[in-house]
Amino acid sequence: MIRSAALEALPVREAVPALLAALGAHGSAVLCAPPGTGKTTLVPLVLAGLVGGGPRRRVIVAEPRRIAARAAARRMAWLLGERVGGSVGFTVRGERVVGPDCAVEVVTTGVLLQRLQRDTELSDVDVVVLDECHERHLDADTAAAFLLDVRAVLRPELWLVAASATTDAAGWSRLLGEAPVVEAAGVAHPVEVVWAPPARPVRPPHGMRVDPAQLAQVAAVVRRALAERSGDVLAFLPGVGEIARVAGQLAAVDAEVLQIHGRAPAAVQDAVLAGGTGRRRVILATAVAESSLTVPGVRVVVDSGLAREPRMDHARGLGALATVRASRAAARQRAGRAGREGPGTVYRCWAEAEHDRLPAFPAPEIRIADLTGFALQKACWGSLDMPLELLDEPPAGAMAAAREVLAAVGAVDPDTGKATDRGVRMARLGLHPRLARALLDGPPGAAEVVALLSEEPPREYGDDLAGAWRAARRGGDGYAARWRAEAKRLARAAGAGPAARSHSPTPPLPETGAAPRTPSVGDNSLSDDATAGLVAALAFPERVARAKGEGAFLMASGTGAELADGSRLRSAPWLAVAVADRGAHSASARVRLAAVIDEGTARAAAAHLLSEGEEVHWEDGDLVARRVSRMGAIELTVRPLRDPDPALVRQALLDGLRTEGLGLLRWTQDGAGLRSRLGFLHRTLGGDWPDVTDEALLARAGDWLEPELSRARRRADLGRIDAGQALNRLLPWATGEAARLDELAPERIEVPSGSRIRVDYSVGQPVLAVKLQELFGLAETPRVGGRPGVPVLVHLLSPAGRPAAVTADLASFWQGGYRAVRAELRGRYPKHPWPEDPATAEPTRHTNARLRRE
């Protein structure tokens, strides 16, 4: 019997007429309805004609998570007074409860994508509702783009609804072709906000790490909420590990502490959503409880303010989850959980002043995640190069990396961007393309290992993939049950053996000497370790890694990898790294899950990364020439190269100069002086006079250092090159200006005493350092640089060669400054002449006694 009273109590009913009118006129609409209004449950029932008396339609509701799909189906069936599988059913990966009279089917967005690929027209569907589209999951964005294609080309009569409590309504309206926006009034239950920041600053989240002090703060706020408010408490935390740690800190509270997350068994999830048994409850949840779920009895929400988002390091081939600050939209969603059934309270574990600095919405996955799966879906839909209607365009670099991976595993034609038959089969497995490759190309038992990798096992299973496999076989926990079901599904999907495969298996081992035997697809004698290692290596060939020290490895991608202390894998010579993450400022990745392999397995799985060639480069201060066999960044064999390519040698020496600088060359005093003179002329006159700064000379090193550079073979040869002589090649010989070098920037200037004094051009203004007595009678300061020229800066020296005065105007010095210098120094140097009138005195470089003898 239909529960009419419950249906009438749902506020979204007031917006249903406007939604039906919008769909009738436009075929698509954006529905904005706050939490608890019934958009997930009443609207699909009305659209299907199950309530309200409208025409019967077939409706698909797409949810971002399995738990939400099951919960929504159960709620709708309850409202109709039926069991799930009648008028309302659901389909999630590995589970389908749909009867012959099903009018509303709730699916995950991943299931919807699979259905679209198999039945492009969705021929038996009249309406698709994309629920919680504000979360911007990649599958949801992809499904929306495909559905817009279907409406534009094949099924213009297909209705499409984008629904959410907090979304970019204007953006979705534009995407859906200026679709009408229908808004529903919210539930009248107020939610009080209590700001509960930590008493002392906590370290911001870093990678997967959350400051323990922040988790302790969440536990303290939960205890505070239990004391200050009535009703059950729902606390949001970023991940399963944080939930477990907070649960441990709440062991002594007078309440039932429950955990709900994507890994929790379906029975546990259902029990949490079914309501309590009379005892007060504390439910610790990840983002799975943000939307599409009503947790009965909850009147209080404690929000840690943290969330998990995917991150992809395309350069290193490492994908991981990162802990970030939750968006304001997520905070509104979480707070709304407290007001679903009555007035509630949300405790926010951050300061009110920080709230407005939070991002408005979660980062779209298409901008930050691994796009290999998206790219394969797109290739199967048409082509990697085809345009799609998306709220955000995928980054070009991420798509290029995805295309490279897909081409390497034979999923797409690299020229056309279209999916191959193998790629279509991989897409239909419902796996990441890397795991699909491992399933199709792997040995017997691959399905079980791939099932482990498709949902990372609990941390307590350890970091040894083969050991985790054995633990799952023995396990009686919820993870082990899900693993068994998924392994069976994958085994069926992959076929019964090599005859069912659509692509040749693991490529043969290259002939490179006495490498270990390579495991083969049909080899039933492989141990668990060998099977796990081969599967992981096939899925992630860039992550095969060779030991470079106890617990330290180098992956083929070029990234270092480290194992935790105590890991039994630390002594392995080779690893296939299945799961690793790398902090923003870490040089190496931390291995979370890996398997021991041998070199033969590594060579077979990463055959496309094998190369051999001559390498000539600058390393550790000298030229290195060798023939190297590589697997990506891993050096397999190295032999000295006796007769390297001269062009490679020349380039390596140039690299050395750019690395260590021009000091590698031989600089005589004359050479350094010539460089200073040229620098002065470039600064003063410009024109054809060359720039001789380090940057300029290094940029043109291949020009002015020839032919000496071509004859060099090592660092010592560079040290024999006379840089001064080589610099002469840069002089402006073609214009004739080179002949004026001594005129414009003379190396020496003759002073009145007859001495030829070297000019120092290395500083800004040329310096002439000369004993004061040698300039007697010189009225004008010497100039260089042509006419009118630049006066030199005269450093007047005492008879002992120490600075006595500095001037660029000798005439003024003789008239004024000289008297002070004479008064100070003639008593100290009485043997030298100190005439009262230096302008008329005889210049000399000798003492008075020498002058008298002469």
ZAMARGU-4260 file (C-alpha; in steps of 0.2 Angstrom, whole numbers, plus 5000, padded with zeros to 4 digits):
<rodrens>
0) 5000/5000/5000 | 5007/5017/4995 | 5012/5027/5010 | 5002/5043/5005 | 5006/5053/5021
5) 5025/5051/5019 | 5024/5056/5001 | 5013/5071/5005 | 5026/5076/5018 | 5040/5078/5006
10) 5042/5097/5001 | 5048/5094/4984 | 5030/5089/4978 | 5027/5108/4977 | 5040/5109/4963
15) 5034/5094/4953 | 5022/5103/4942 | 5035/5115/4937 | 5047/5101/4934 | 5035/5091/4923
20) 5031/5107/4913 | 5050/5111/4910 | 5053/5093/4904 | 5038/5094/4893 | 5043/5110/4885
25) 5062/5108/4885 | 5066/5089/4888 | 5078/5093/4901 | 5079/5103/4918 | 5090/5107/4932
30) 5082/5102/4949 | 5089/5111/4964 | 5081/5104/4981 | 5089/5105/4998 | 5092/5089/5008
35) 5077/5080/5014 | 5065/5087/5002 | 5062/5071/4993 | 5071/5074/4976 | 5079/5057/4976
40) 5063/5047/4980 | 5047/5057/4976 | 5053/5064/4959 | 5057/5048/4951 | 5041/5040/4957
45) 5031/5054/4949 | 5041/5054/4933 | 5038/5035/4932 | 5019/5038/4935 | 5020/5027/4950
50) 5012/5041/4960 | 5002/5056/4955 | 4993/5048/4941 | 5004/5052/4927 | 5008/5041/4912
55) 5019/5026/4915 | 5037/5029/4910 | 5054/5020/4913 | 5065/5030/4924 | 5084/5027/4927
60) 5091/5036/4943 | 5110/5038/4943 | 5119/5039/4960 | 5137/5042/4963 | 5139/5028/4975
65) 5133/5010/4978 | 5127/5014/4995 | 5116/5028/4989 | 5109/5018/4975 | 5103/5004/4987
70) 5097/5016/5000 | 5087/5026/4987 | 5079/5010/4979 | 5074/5004/4997 | 5066/5021/5001
75) 5056/5022/4985 | 5050/5004/4987 | 5045/5008/5005 | 5035/5023/5000 | 5026/5012/4987
80) 5023/4998/5000 | 5033/4986/4990 | 5049/4976/4991 | 5064/4981/4981 | 5064/4972/4964
85) 5045/4976/4961 | 5041/4993/4953 | 5058/4999/4960 | 5075/4990/4958 | 5093/4994/4958
90) 5109/4989/4949 | 5127/4991/4956 | 5143/4983/4951 | 5141/4964/4956 | 5123/4966/4962
95) 5106/4968/4952 | 5089/4967/4960 | 5077/4971/4946 | 5060/4963/4942 | 5050/4962/4926
100) 5039/4976/4931 | 5052/4988/4936 | 5048/5006/4932 | 5062/5015/4942 | 5079/5008/4942
105) 5093/5016/4953 | 5110/5013/4946 | 5128/5019/4949 | 5135/5031/4936 | 5147/5018/4932
110) 5133/5006/4928 | 5124/5019/4917 | 5140/5022/4907 | 5141/5003/4904 | 5123/5003/4898
115) 5125/5018/4887 | 5140/5009/4878 | 5130/4993/4876 | 5113/5002/4871 | 5117/5019/4865
120) 5099/5024/4862 | 5093/5018/4880 | 5079/5011/4870 | 5068/5006/4885 | 5071/5021/4895
125) 5061/5037/4895 | 5069/5048/4909 | 5087/5049/4916 | 5090/5058/4932 | 5108/5062/4937
130) 5107/5064/4955 | 5119/5073/4966 | 5128/5080/4951 | 5136/5094/4961 | 5149/5081/4967
135) 5156/5082/4949 | 5162/5064/4949 | 5170/5059/4932 | 5158/5045/4928 | 5143/5057/4931
140) 5151/5071/4920 | 5154/5058/4906 | 5137/5051/4907 | 5129/5068/4906 | 5140/5071/4890
145) 5135/5055/4882 | 5116/5058/4886 | 5117/5075/4878 | 5124/5066/4862 | 5110/5054/4863
150) 5097/5068/4865 | 5104/5078/4851 | 5106/5064/4838 | 5096/5048/4842 | 5083/5052/4856
155) 5077/5070/4857 | 5062/5064/4867 | 5073/5057/4881 | 5070/5067/4896 | 5086/5072/4906
160) 5086/5079/4924 | 5101/5085/4933 | 5097/5085/4952 | 5106/5091/4967 | 5105/5100/4983
165) 5119/5112/4981 | 5125/5114/4963 | 5131/5126/4950 | 5113/5128/4943 | 5118/5141/4930
170) 5132/5130/4923 | 5121/5114/4922 | 5108/5124/4914 | 5120/5130/4900 | 5126/5113/4898
175) 5109/5106/4895 | 5105/5119/4882 | 5098/5133/4893 | 5087/5121/4902 | 5075/5128/4915
180) 5080/5128/4933 | 5067/5122/4945 | 5069/5125/4963 | 5061/5117/4978 | 5058/5125/4995
185) 5069/5117/5009 | 5064/5108/5024 | 5058/5120/5038 | 5069/5111/5051 | 5082/5124/5056
190) 5100/5118/5059 | 5111/5128/5072 | 5129/5130/5067 | 5142/5129/5081 | 5160/5133/5077
195) 5172/5122/5086 | 5190/5125/5080 | 5205/5117/5088 | 5212/5126/5103 | 5229/5126/5096
200) 5234/5126/5077 | 5235/5109/5069 | 5246/5104/5054 | 5237/5105/5037 | 5233/5088/5029
205) 5247/5082/5018 | 5244/5068/5006 | 5234/5055/5015 | 5241/5061/5032 | 5229/5070/5044
210) 5237/5078/5060 | 5232/5066/5075 | 5228/5082/5085 | 5214/5086/5072 | 5207/5068/5074
215) 5208/5070/5093 | 5198/5087/5091 | 5185/5078/5081 | 5183/5065/5095 | 5182/5078/5108
220) 5168/5088/5099 | 5158/5072/5097 | 5159/5069/5116 | 5154/5088/5118 | 5139/5085/5106
225) 5134/5070/5115 | 5134/5080/5131 | 5125/5096/5124 | 5113/5089/5112 | 5100/5075/5110
230) 5098/5063/5096 | 5111/5052/5086 | 5127/5060/5080 | 5134/5059/5063 | 5152/5063/5061
235) 5161/5066/5044 | 5179/5061/5042 | 5189/5060/5026 | 5193/5041/5026 | 5192/5024/5033
240) 5208/5025/5043 | 5203/5041/5051 | 5186/5033/5055 | 5195/5019/5064 | 5206/5030/5074
245) 5192/5041/5080 | 5182/5026/5084 | 5196/5020/5095 | 5196/5037/5105 | 5177/5035/5107
250) 5177/5018/5114 | 5172/5023/5132 | 5157/5034/5127 | 5140/5029/5132 | 5133/5026/5114
255) 5134/5014/5100 | 5149/5019/5089 | 5146/5013/5071 | 5156/5015/5055 | 5149/5018/5037
260) 5160/5020/5022 | 5161/5012/5004 | 5171/4997/5011 | 5158/4993/5024 | 5148/4977/5021
265) 5131/4980/5013 | 5123/4973/5029 | 5132/4985/5040 | 5127/4999/5029 | 5109/4994/5028
270) 5108/4992/5047 | 5115/5010/5050 | 5102/5017/5038 | 5088/5006/5045 | 5088/5016/5062
275) 5093/5012/5080 | 5087/5000/5092 | 5084/5012/5106 | 5102/5016/5111 | 5110/5032/5106
280) 5122/5031/5091 | 5137/5039/5085 | 5139/5036/5066 | 5157/5039/5059 | 5155/5041/5040
285) 5165/5046/5025 | 5157/5057/5011 | 5146/5042/5007 | 5134/5049/5019 | 5134/5067/5012
290) 5120/5065/5000 | 5105/5054/4995 | 5104/5046/5012 | 5094/5049/5027 | 5101/5042/5043
295) 5087/5040/5055 | 5088/5048/5072 | 5102/5060/5067 | 5100/5077/5075 | 5118/5082/5077
300) 5132/5082/5064 | 5151/5084/5068 | 5160/5090/5052 | 5179/5088/5052 | 5180/5099/5037
305) 5191/5087/5028 | 5188/5077/5012 | 5197/5065/5000 | 5200/5070/4982 | 5209/5060/4968
310) 5226/5067/4962 | 5236/5061/4948 | 5255/5063/4945 | 5255/5060/4926 | 5274/5062/4925
315) 5277/5048/4937 | 5262/5038/4934 | 5256/5039/4952 | 5238/5041/4956 | 5232/5043/4974
320) 5219/5051/4985 | 5224/5067/4994 | 5216/5075/5010 | 5209/5092/5006 | 5198/5105/5015
325) 5180/5101/5011 | 5170/5114/5000 | 5157/5126/5006 | 5144/5115/4996 | 5150/5099/5005
330) 5148/5108/5022 | 5130/5113/5017 | 5126/5095/5012 | 5134/5088/5028 | 5125/5101/5039
335) 5108/5096/5030 | 5110/5079/5037 | 5106/5086/5055 | 5089/5094/5049 | 5082/5079/5039
340) 5069/5074/5053 | 5069/5089/5064 | 5079/5104/5071 | 5097/5100/5072 | 5114/5106/5076
345) 5131/5105/5066 | 5147/5107/5075 | 5160/5113/5062 | 5178/5109/5068 | 5185/5125/5060
350) 5184/5144/5064 | 5170/5154/5057 | 5183/5166/5049 | 5190/5152/5039 | 5173/5147/5031
355) 5172/5160/5017 | 5190/5155/5012 | 5184/5137/5008 | 5182/5133/4989 | 5164/5135/4984
360) 5162/5118/4976 | 5172/5102/4976 | 5186/5101/4962 | 5179/5092/4947 | 5187/5075/4945
365) 5190/5079/4927 | 5203/5092/4931 | 5213/5082/4944 | 5210/5063/4942 | 5218/5050/4931
370) 5208/5051/4914 | 5213/5034/4907 | 5196/5027/4911 | 5187/5042/4904 | 5198/5042/4888
375) 5193/5024/4885 | 5175/5028/4887 | 5176/5042/4875 | 5186/5031/4863 | 5172/5018/4864
380) 5159/5031/4862 | 5167/5038/4846 | 5185/5044/4846 | 5197/5052/4858 | 5197/5067/4847
385) 5178/5069/4846 | 5170/5084/4855 | 5159/5082/4870 | 5148/5093/4880 | 5156/5095/4897
390) 5156/5108/4911 | 5175/5107/4911 | 5186/5102/4898 | 5199/5089/4902 | 5217/5095/4904
395) 5227/5092/4888 | 5242/5085/4897 | 5231/5072/4907 | 5222/5067/4890 | 5239/5065/4882
400) 5245/5054/4896 | 5229/5043/4895 | 5231/5041/4876 | 5248/5035/4878 | 5243/5022/4891
405) 5228/5016/4880 | 5239/5014/4865 | 5252/5005/4875 | 5239/4992/4881 | 5231/4990/4864
410) 5215/4998/4869 | 5215/5012/4855 | 5222/5015/4838 | 5235/5028/4841 | 5231/5036/4824
415) 5213/5037/4824 | 5209/5038/4842 | 5196/5025/4841 | 5194/5010/4852 | 5200/4993/4846
420) 5190/4978/4848 | 5201/4974/4863 | 5198/4991/4870 | 5179/4989/4869 | 5181/4973/4878
425) 5192/4981/4891 | 5179/4995/4894 | 5165/4982/4897 | 5174/4974/4911 | 5170/4989/4922
430) 5189/4991/4927 | 5202/5004/4925 | 5210/5000/4908 | 5227/4995/4917 | 5218/4982/4927
435) 5208/4976/4912 | 5224/4974/4903 | 5231/4963/4917 | 5215/4953/4918 | 5215/4949/4899
440) 5234/4946/4898 | 5237/4938/4915 | 5239/4920/4920 | 5226/4909/4929 | 5221/4917/4945
445) 5223/4935/4938 | 5204/4938/4941 | 5207/4936/4960 | 5222/4948/4960 | 5214/4961/4949
450) 5199/4960/4961 | 5211/4965/4975 | 5218/4979/4966 | 5201/4986/4960 | 5196/4989/4978
455) 5212/4991/4988 | 5213/4979/5003 | 5213/4985/5021 | 5229/4991/5027 | 5230/4977/5040
460) 5232/4965/5025 | 5250/4972/5024 | 5260/4979/5009 | 5263/4962/5001 | 5251/4959/4987
465) 5253/4940/4987 | 5251/4940/5006 | 5235/4951/5005 | 5228/4939/4992 | 5231/4924/5004
470) 5223/4935/5018 | 5208/4938/5007 | 5206/4920/5004 | 5206/4916/5023 | 5196/4932/5028
475) 5179/4932/5035 | 5177/4951/5035 | 5166/4962/5023 | 5180/4965/5012 | 5184/4947/5009
480) 5166/4944/5004 | 5165/4958/4992 | 5182/4952/4985 | 5176/4934/4982 | 5160/4941/4973
485) 5171/4953/4962 | 5184/4939/4958 | 5170/4928/4952 | 5162/4942/4941 | 5179/4946/4933
490) 5183/4927/4930 | 5166/4926/4921 | 5169/4942/4911 | 5187/4937/4906 | 5182/4921/4899
495) 5187/4903/4903 | 5205/4903/4896 | 5217/4909/4883 | 5205/4904/4869 | 5193/4917/4875
500) 5206/4931/4874 | 5205/4945/4861 | 5223/4949/4861 | 5240/4940/4862 | 5245/4938/4880
505) 5261/4945/4889 | 5274/4949/4875 | 5289/4936/4875 | 5304/4939/4884 | 5317/4948/4874
510) 5333/4939/4870 | 5345/4948/4883 | 5355/4934/4890 | 5352/4923/4905 | 5336/4931/4912
515) 5324/4921/4923 | 5310/4912/4915 | 5295/4923/4911 | 5279/4917/4918 | 5266/4914/4904
520) 5247/4915/4903 | 5244/4897/4902 | 5256/4892/4916 | 5246/4884/4929 | 5261/4880/4940
525) 5264/4898/4945 | 5265/4902/4964 | 5254/4915/4972 | 5269/4927/4973 | 5273/4924/4954
530) 5255/4927/4949 | 5253/4942/4960 | 5269/4950/4953 | 5265/4946/4935 | 5247/4954/4936
535) 5254/4969/4945 | 5268/4972/4933 | 5256/4970/4918 | 5244/4983/4926 | 5258/4995/4931
540) 5273/4992/4920 | 5280/5009/4923 | 5281/5004/4942 | 5292/4989/4940 | 5306/4993/4952
545) 5323/4987/4955 | 5332/4988/4972 | 5345/5001/4975 | 5348/4998/4993 | 5339/4991/5008
550) 5321/4996/5007 | 5324/5008/4992 | 5320/5005/4974 | 5319/5014/4958 | 5304/5012/4947
555) 5305/5012/4928 | 5295/5029/4928 | 5311/5037/4936 | 5303/5039/4953 | 5311/5032/4969
560) 5301/5020/4980 | 5303/5016/4998 | 5296/5002/5009 | 5291/5004/5027 | 5302/4997/5040
565) 5298/4979/5044 | 5291/4975/5027 | 5296/4958/5021 | 5298/4965/5004 | 5313/4976/5008
570) 5326/4963/5003 | 5318/4959/4986 | 5328/4962/4971 | 5313/4967/4960 | 5296/4973/4964
575) 5280/4976/4955 | 5272/4991/4964 | 5253/4991/4963 | 5249/5005/4975 | 5260/5020/4980
580) 5258/5038/4985 | 5270/5052/4985 | 5269/5068/4996 | 5270/5085/4987 | 5288/5088/4994
585) 5294/5070/4994 | 5308/5064/4983 | 5302/5046/4984 | 5285/5037/4984 | 5279/5026/4998
590) 5275/5009/4993 | 5258/5003/5000 | 5256/4987/4990 | 5268/4977/4979 | 5273/4960/4974
595) 5290/4952/4972 | 5295/4948/4954 | 5311/4943/4945 | 5320/4952/4930 | 5311/4941/4917
600) 5294/4946/4923 | 5299/4964/4923 | 5306/4963/4906 | 5290/4954/4899 | 5278/4966/4907
605) 5287/4982/4903 | 5294/4976/4886 | 5288/4993/4878 | 5300/5002/4890 | 5315/4992/4885
610) 5328/5001/4875 | 5347/5001/4871 | 5358/5014/4864 | 5373/5026/4866 | 5372/5038/4880
615) 5385/5052/4881 | 5382/5065/4894 | 5390/5076/4908 | 5389/5067/4925 | 5398/5071/4941
620) 5410/5084/4933 | 5415/5075/4918 | 5410/5067/4901 | 5403/5049/4902 | 5401/5039/4887
625) 5393/5022/4888 | 5381/5009/4880 | 5366/5006/4891 | 5352/4994/4891 | 5337/5002/4900
630) 5320/4998/4906 | 5313/5016/4907 | 5324/5024/4920 | 5332/5008/4926 | 5349/5004/4920
635) 5350/4985/4916 | 5367/4984/4908 | 5381/4997/4906 | 5397/4995/4895 | 5410/5009/4892
640) 5409/5017/4874 | 5426/5018/4866 | 5421/5028/4851 | 5406/5039/4855 | 5397/5049/4842
645) 5407/5066/4841 | 5391/5076/4840 | 5385/5068/4856 | 5402/5072/4864 | 5401/5090/4859
650) 5383/5092/4866 | 5388/5084/4882 | 5403/5096/4884 | 5392/5110/4881 | 5380/5104/4894
655) 5395/5103/4906 | 5399/5121/4902 | 5382/5126/4906 | 5381/5116/4922 | 5398/5121/4929
660) 5401/5137/4920 | 5415/5145/4910 | 5428/5142/4924 | 5431/5125/4915 | 5440/5134/4902
665) 5458/5141/4904 | 5457/5160/4907 | 5474/5169/4906 | 5476/5187/4913 | 5476/5193/4895
670) 5460/5183/4891 | 5451/5189/4906 | 5456/5207/4902 | 5450/5205/4884 | 5433/5199/4891
675) 5432/5214/4902 | 5436/5226/4888 | 5423/5218/4877 | 5410/5219/4891 | 5414/5238/4893
680) 5412/5241/4874 | 5395/5231/4874 | 5389/5241/4889 | 5395/5258/4882 | 5393/5257/4863
685) 5382/5242/4860 | 5380/5239/4841 | 5392/5225/4835 | 5402/5224/4851 | 5397/5207/4858
690) 5388/5203/4875 | 5401/5193/4885 | 5391/5189/4901 | 5391/5171/4907 | 5373/5169/4900
695) 5377/5176/4883 | 5394/5166/4881 | 5386/5150/4886 | 5372/5152/4874 | 5384/5155/4860
700) 5397/5143/4866 | 5395/5132/4851 | 5401/5146/4840 | 5416/5155/4848 | 5424/5139/4855
705) 5425/5130/4839 | 5436/5121/4832 | 5444/5118/4849 | 5427/5111/4856 | 5425/5098/4843
710) 5442/5091/4847 | 5439/5090/4865 | 5434/5073/4873 | 5434/5076/4892 | 5434/5089/4905
715) 5453/5090/4905 | 5452/5095/4886 | 5441/5110/4890 | 5454/5116/4903 | 5466/5117/4889
720) 5456/5129/4878 | 5463/5147/4879 | 5447/5156/4882 | 5455/5173/4877 | 5460/5167/4860
725) 5443/5160/4857 | 5435/5176/4862 | 5443/5185/4847 | 5431/5176/4836 | 5417/5186/4843
730) 5425/5203/4838 | 5416/5212/4825 | 5428/5208/4811 | 5415/5209/4797 | 5411/5228/4800
735) 5429/5233/4803 | 5426/5238/4821 | 5437/5225/4828 | 5452/5235/4822 | 5447/5249/4834
740) 5448/5238/4849 | 5464/5246/4856 | 5458/5263/4852 | 5441/5262/4860 | 5446/5251/4875
745) 5465/5251/4876 | 5473/5237/4887 | 5485/5250/4894 | 5486/5269/4895 | 5503/5278/4895
750) 5504/5290/4910 | 5516/5306/4910 | 5529/5296/4919 | 5531/5285/4904 | 5523/5270/4912
755) 5510/5260/4903 | 5497/5256/4916 | 5484/5242/4914 | 5466/5248/4914 | 5453/5237/4924
760) 5437/5236/4914 | 5430/5222/4925 | 5419/5235/4936 | 5406/5247/4930 | 5418/5262/4926
765) 5436/5258/4920 | 5449/5260/4933 | 5466/5266/4931 | 5476/5262/4947 | 5493/5272/4947
770) 5505/5280/4959 | 5501/5298/4962 | 5518/5305/4957 | 5517/5297/4940 | 5503/5309/4935
775) 5511/5325/4940 | 5507/5338/4926 | 5492/5328/4919 | 5478/5341/4919 | 5464/5331/4911
780) 5457/5314/4916 | 5461/5300/4903 | 5445/5294/4893 | 5441/5278/4884 | 5427/5272/4873
785) 5429/5284/4859 | 5423/5302/4859 | 5417/5310/4870 | 5422/5294/4879 | 5421/5289/4897
790) 5433/5296/4910 | 5442/5282/4919 | 5441/5282/4938 | 5459/5286/4944 | 5464/5276/4959
795) 5479/5287/4965 | 5491/5276/4975 | 5504/5280/4988 | 5522/5276/4985 | 5518/5259/4994
800) 5504/5255/4981 | 5490/5259/4994 | 5475/5269/4988 | 5477/5287/4993 | 5462/5295/4984
805) 5450/5291/4970 | 5444/5304/4957 | 5437/5305/4940 | 5442/5323/4939 | 5461/5326/4940
810) 5460/5345/4937 | 5449/5347/4953 | 5459/5335/4963 | 5475/5344/4960 | 5467/5360/4965
815) 5459/5354/4981 | 5460/5336/4986 | 5479/5335/4983 | 5483/5346/4998 | 5475/5335/5010
820) 5484/5319/5003 | 5501/5329/5003 | 5499/5334/5021 | 5495/5316/5026 | 5508/5307/5016
825) 5523/5317/5014 | 5529/5314/5032 | 5526/5295/5030 | 5535/5295/5013 | 5548/5309/5014
830) 5559/5301/5001 | 5546/5304/4987 | 5542/5321/4979 | 5527/5331/4986 | 5528/5347/4976
835) 5516/5361/4981 | 5511/5363/4963 | 5508/5346/4955 | 5501/5353/4939 | 5519/5359/4935
840) 5529/5346/4943 | 5539/5333/4934 | 5531/5316/4934 | 5541/5302/4941 | 5540/5284/4947
845) 5557/5286/4957 | 5562/5293/4974 | 5570/5310/4977 | 5587/5303/4978 | 5585/5294/4962
850) 5580/5310/4954 | 5595/5319/4960 | 5607/5306/4954 | 5598/5307/4937
</rodrens>
